[in-house]
Amino acid sequence: MTDPRTSTCPNCSSIVEGESAGRFCGTCGQDNGRLRLEARGVLLDVLQNFVGWNSALVNTMRGLLTAPGQMVVEYVEGKRRRYVNPA
């Protein structure tokens, strides 16, 4: 008899067992909690990825326009996470 808490990961086809079955794959880390795509979920994911990436761009542009010297000093001092890499 198969365990009802066992499933197969749709991403890497490995077997996911136990309480985490159907949620996260231990092999590839994919979240398998919601397999059905909904327009709202897709839109929120796209927006979150865009805003997350864009915040560095916004911080860089704001720094270049308002206080370029301070932004360059912060970047040279190692405070680079908030700014877009110039390379």
N, C-alpha and C positions, 0 to 999 in steps of 0.2 A: 504494500500500500504506500502511495506517495504522501509525503508530508504536505499539507495544504499551505504551509509557510515556505515552500520552495518554488522558485520561479527561474526563468532564464532571462538574462539581460538582453534586451533587443539591440544593444550597441555592440557588445563583444561576444555574445552567446555563452558566457560563462554562467554557471549555476549560482544563484543567490539563495542562501538558506537562512533560516532562523527568523528572528523578529524583524530584521532589516529587509526581508524578502519583499520585493515590490517597491522598495524605496531607493536605496543606494546600492550600487554594485561595488563589491570589494575589490574587483580587479581593475576596472577602468574609472570608477568613481562617479559614473553617470547617475543623476537623480532620475529614477524611474517612477516617481510618485504619481505623476500625471502623464499618461501616455496619449491622451486625447488632446489634440491641438485646438485651441479656441482662439478666435480673433482677438479677444481682449488680452489673453495671455501673451500672444505673439507681439501685439502692439506694445504691451508693457515691457517685454524683454528688449525689444528694439529701442524703445525710448530710454530704458535704463542703461543700455550699452552706449547709446549715443551721448547721453548726458554725462555718464561716467568718463568717457574718453574726452568729451568736449570740455569738461571742467578744467583740465590742464591747459587746453588751448585758450579758454577764456581767461584763466589766470595769467598766462603768458602775454596775451594781447593787452590785458589791463595793465600789467606791469610795464610793458614796453611803452604804453601811451601815457601813463601817469608818473612813473618813477623808474625810468630805465636803468639808471645807475644803481639804485637799491636792488632791483631785480637781478642784475648781473652780479653784484656783490653776494647776494644770497645764493645764487647758483654756484659761484666759485667756492663759497664756504661749505657747499655740500647739501644745501637745502634744494634738492632737485626734483623731488617727487611731485611737487605741485606745478612744475613747468614742463612744457614740451621739450624733448631733447632736440638740440639744434642740428644734430647730424642727419 
